[in-house]
Amino acid sequence: MAELRRLSWPIAVSMLSYSAMTLVDTIFVGRLGPAALAGVGMGGVVSFALVVFSIGLLRGVKVLVSQAVGSGHPERAGDFLAAGVVIAAGLGLVTVIAGQLVAIVMPGLAASEEVGHHAATYLSIRILGAPLLLWYVAMRETAYGQSEARAPMVASVAANLCNIALAYLFIFQLGAGVAGVAWATALSHAVEAGTLLALRGRALLPPLRRGLPFMAAVWRMGLPNALQFLIEVGSFVLLTLLIAAMSETDMAAHQIALQAIHFSFLPALAVGEAGSVMAGQAVGADRDELVLGVARLAMWLAGVYTALCTGVLALAAPWIAQLFTSDAAVIATAIPLLHVAAAFQVADAANVVARGVLRGTGDVRYPAVVGILSAWSLTPPLCWILGHHFGLGAFGGWIGLSAEIMAAAGLFWWRLIRRGWQRSAARSRAELDATHGAVTSAA
């Protein structure tokens, strides 16, 4: 438990810091009116959708590094990092190009021309920071796999302080509006990567040629996770577009509720990430009997926190909504969404903890398949049926999201308890031993 807490809290701060970038954007832009708020919400979701495949793929670096550390070969971390940096550079360039193309069609997807214009402006500028963001992710995942979580935390905090200062300057002093807040976020990614590099120095600067033989290993370990992230986020983007087509009020309320639950979801996700690292190290050390213990401890820690968040969301929903806007219609629409969020908090913790531990063992395909099927079979269909057909609006979409989370959580824990991950763990150890043997022979 001590090790789990030591790893979890810096990861939680880092994740909350990334979320805080969009949160600051939302709060500042909320003063510009519902159309700007809805546009930034829409553009923010799409910008995340464009980088989520790459982020998911680069998480394979963490699994490989943690397993290498557990097996007694920490020197392999530089190889996997170099492979991740090469992959990040290529995918970052593709993401920037894709973002500019998607921004062109954004105005036609929103409920109004004004919302669409704000969404396109925000997306086209924020996406310019994608290469730096992905470089940072490759370095961060390597640090996590080595049980080093504090340096990424410091880098994230520094980036957010920069983001707050720049967003205030661009919006309130220079009058740059939505474009200004997008530039603030894009520039903050550079601060984040630079700070982490400064803190860890040469450890994060291996020769890139070292990574070329290991790119296939990173790709193989990260691809199921990347596809899951992409397709699940695709489902969430569809949910957002369905809500955006309802009204500006529904979209603004959706954005408020989404930002609010980041402060419950992301710390729970951090515990899941710490559990993933510890499970990976246990598998690398051939100590599979520790995996379920890690999962249960992580669930206890995340479950207590999300239970507290349930009470906060249930009791303080009106006050939370008023933090973002003074528009009475938006507040009235956001309050029921926050109540739905309160209902699925503990299930969300169970979902992310079990998923993280399964990935740490090398069992990456099962979480991907379950995540994809639950996302697409529940969230968008229920949003359409309850939100559009029965007139529940964004509330109907959030009921679908709740059903998805609860279904996936049950299936993930079933896999954990029945030890369906052990074959993948054995395969991961065999591949790690083979890789080490090949490198040793070459040397």
N, C-alpha and C positions, 0 to 999 in steps of 0.2 A: 504493500500500500504506500509506503514511503517513496519508493521509486516511481510508482504510478503518479503520485502527487507531484513529485519533483519534475517529471516530464510534462505533466498535464498543464500546470498553471502557466508556464511561459508560452506553450502552444496556444492556450486559450487567449492569452493577451494578444498574441500575434494575429490570431483569427479575428478577434474582435477589432483589432486595429484595421485590418483590411476592410471589414464591414463598416467600420467607422468612416472610411472614406466616402462611401455611398451615403451613409447616414448624415454626415456633414453636408454633403451635396443636397440631400433631401430637405434638411432643416433650412438651409440658406435659401434654396430655390423655392421652398414653400412660401416664402415672403413675396415671391414674384407672382403668385396666383395659382389656381388649380391646373391651368393648362400647362404651365411650366413644370409643375410638380408631376403631373401625369407623363409629360414628355421625358423628363429625366428618369422616371421609373421605368418607362418602356425602353429607353435607350440603354439604361444600366443593365436590364435583364438581357437584352440582345448582345451587349458587349461581353457579358459574362458567358453567354452561350457560345460566342466565337472563340473564347480561350479555354473553355472547359475541357475539350478533348485533349489539348496539350497539357493542361494541368494534371488531368487524370493519367496520361501517359507517363509524365515525369514522376508521378508517385511510385512508379516501379523502381526508381532509384532508391527510395527509402527502404523498400522491402529487401532489395538485393544487398544494400549496405548493412542493414540490421542483421540479416542472415550471415553475411561475411564476418561481422563483428562477433556474433555468437559462435561461429565455427573456429574462431581464433585466427582469422586472416583479415585484420582491419586495414592492411595495406591495399586491399582491393577497392577501398572507398574512392580513391583518386581515379581509378579506371572507370568506375560507374559514373562518377561526377563528370568526367570529361565527355563520356558518351551522352549524358544528359544535356550538357551545354551545347554540344553540336546539334542535337535534336531541337533544343530550344531556339537556336538561331534560325534554323530552317523554318520551323513552324511559326516563329514570330513574324517573319517576313510574309508568309502566306496569310497570316491572320490580319495584318495591316491592310493588305490588298483586298481581302474579303470584306473587311469592315467598311471600306470606302464604297464598295459595290452595294452592300446591303443598305447603307445610308441613303442611297439614291432612291430606293423603293419604300423607305420608311413612311414618308408622308401619306402614301396611299393605304397604309395599314391601320391608321389611328382613327379614333372617333371623330376628330376634327382636323382641319388643315393646320391649325395652330399647334396642336399637340404633336402632330407628325413632324412639323418643322423643328420643334424643340428636340424631339427624339433624334432626328437625323443630325442636328448640330452636335448634340452631346456625344453620340456614337462616333461620328467621323473624327472627332478630336481625341476622345478618351482612348480609342483603339490604337492610337499612335504609340502609346506606352506599352503595348503588348510584348515586344521583344525583350524589353528590360524586365517586365514582370516575369516572363518565363525563365529568363536567366536567373532571376532571384529564386524562383521556385526550385530549379535544379540545385542551387546551392543550399537552399533551406532543407530540401528533402535529404540531402547528404548529411547535413548537420543532425537532423532528427534521427536518422539511422545510426548515428554515432552517439546517441543519447545526449546531444548538445542542443538544447532548446532555447537557451537564454540569449545567445547572439542574434538569432532570427527575431526574437521578441524585441530586443533593443532596436533593431533595424526597422521593424514595423511601427514602433512607437515614434521613432524619429520621422518616418515618412508621414505619419498622421499629423504630427505637429506642423510639419511643412505644409500639408494639405489644408489644414485649418487656416493657417496664416495666409496662404495664397488665395484660398477661396474667399476669405473675407476681403482681401485686397482687391481681387478681380471683380467681385460682385458689388460690394458696397462703396469702394473707393474709386474704382475705374469704370463701374457701370457696364461690365462686360457680359452680365447676365449668364445664361446657360453655357455659352461658350467659355466664359471665364472659369466656371466651376469645373468644366471638363478639362481645361488646360491645367488647373491645379492638381487634379487627380493624376493626369498623365505624367506631369513633372515629378510627382511624389514617388512614382515607381522608380525613377532614376535615383532618388535619395535612398530608397529602401535597398536597392541592389548595391549601391556604393557603400552604404553604412555596413552591411553584412560583410562585404569584401574587406573593408578597412579593419573590422573586428577580428576576422579570422585569417586575413592575409594570404600567405602562400599556400595554405592548406586548401584554399578554394581556387587556386590557379594552376592546376596540373596541365602539362602539355596536351593539347587537344588530340594529338595523334594517338595518345594512350587510349582514348575512348573508342576509336574506330572499331576494334575487334569486339567491343562489348555493346555496341549499339543494338545488335539483334537481341541480346539478353534483356536490355532495358525495354525494348519494344515488346518482346514476348511477355514479360511480366506486367507491363503497364497497359497493353492494348485492351484486354477485357475491361479494365477499370475505365480507360478512356472512352470506350464505346458506351459503357454504362452511363458515365457522366454525360456524354453527348446526347444520347437518346433520352435519358431522364430529363435533362435540362431542356431538350426539345419539347418534351411533354409539358414542362413548366412554362416554356415560352409560348406554346399554344394556349395554355391556360391564361397567360398574361394577355395574349392577343384577343382571346375571347372576351376577357373582362374589359380590355381597352375598347372593344367594339360596342360595349354596352353604353358607357357614358364616361365623361371626364370624372364624375364623382366616384363611380365604382373603381376606376383605375387609380385615382388618388388615394382612396381608402385602402385598396389592395397594397399600394406602395408603403403606406404607413404601417399596416399590420406586418408586412414582410420585414421592414426595418426593425420593428419592435421585437420580433421573435428571434432575430439574429443574436440577441443578448441572452437567449436561453439555448438556442440550438448550437451556437458555435462553441461555447464551453463544453457542452456534451460531446460535440464532435472532436474537440481537443482530447478529451479523455479516451475516445475511440482511437484517435491517432496514437496516443501514448500506449494504449493497449496493443495496437498493431505493431509498434516497435518492439515491445516486450515479447509478444508472441513470436515475432520474427527471430529475435535473439534466442528464444527457447528452442525453436525449430532448428536453428543453425547449430545449437549446442546439443542436439539430439535429446531434448528434454520435453517431449510432447506432453508429458503428464502435467506440465505447468500451465498449459494453454487454457484449460477450463477455469483454473483458479484465477488467472489474469482476467478472463472475461467476467467472472462473477464479481471480482473486486472493482473492475471498471464500471460495471452496471450499478453497483452499490453507490459509488462515488457520483456518477452522472445522474442516477435516479434521485438521490437526495436533492441535488441542485435543481433539477427540473421540476421536482415536486414543489419546491419553494417558488419557482417561476410560475407554476400553475396558479398559486394563490395571488401572486402579484398581477398577472394578466386578468384574472377573474375579477379582482376587486378594484383595480386601478385603471381599467380600460378607458373610461372617459378622460381621465387626467393624461394618460399616455397619448391619446389621439389629439388632445389640445396642445401638446408639445410641438406638433408638426404643423398645425393649421388652425385658423380661427373660423374657417368656413363651417357653418352649422350642419350643412348637408353632408359634407365629407366626414365630419366627426360622427354623426349619427350612423353613417354607413360603416365606418371603421370599427365601432364598438362591438357589433356582433362577430366580426371577423376575429377580433382579439379574444372573444369568448370561445370560439371554436378552437383557436390556437391553444388556449388554456387546457382544453380537453385532451389534446394529443401530446402534451409535453413529455410525460414519462415514456410513452410509447416511442416517441422520437429518440429519446436517449437509448432505449433498448435497440432500436433500429441501427443507429450509428455505431454503438459499441460492438454489437455482434458483427456488423459488416466490417469494421476495422480489424477485429481480431481474426476473422476468416481470411482477410487479405494478407495479414501478417504471416499466416501459416503457408501462404502460397496458393491458397484456394481462392483464385480470383474469378473463375468462370461462373461458379454458382451465384455469388452475390450479383454479378453482372446480369445474368439471365433473370433472376428474381426481381431485381430492381427495375429492369426494363419492362417486364410483363406487368408488374404491379402499377408502375407509373402510367403506362398507356391504356391499361384496361379499366382504370378507375378514375383518375383525375380529369382528363379532358371530357370523357363521356358524361360523367356526373355534372361537370360544369355546364355542358350543353343542355342536358336534360333538366337539371334543377335550376340553373341560372337563367337560361334562355326560355326553355319551354314552360317552366312553372313560375318564371318571373322572380326568382330569388336573387338574381344579380350575382355579385361577387361572393355573397354568402354561400350560394350553391357550389361555386368552385372550391371554396375552402372546405366544404363538407367532403368533396371528392378527394382533396389533398389529405384530409384526416384519415379517410378510409385506406388510401394508399400506404400511409405510414404504418398503420396498425397491422395491415396484412403482411407487409414486408418484414416487420419486426418479428412476428410469429414464425415465419418461415426461416429467417436467419437463425433464431435461437434453436429451432428444431434441428438444423444442420449442425450447430455447435454441439449440442447435447448428445446427439447420435454419433458424433465423431466422424462425420462424413468428410472432414477436411484432412484426415490422416494420410490418405494416399497422395494428396497434393504436397503435403509436408515432406514425405519421403522422396518424392520426385524433386523437390526443391533442393534437398540435401545432396542428392545424387548429382544434379546439375552443377551445384556449387563446388563439389569435390572435383568434378571433371574439369571445370574451368580453372580451378587452382592448379590441378595437375598439368594442364596444357601450358599455363603461364610459367610454371616452374621448369618444365622441360625446355621451353623456348629460351628461358633465361640461362 
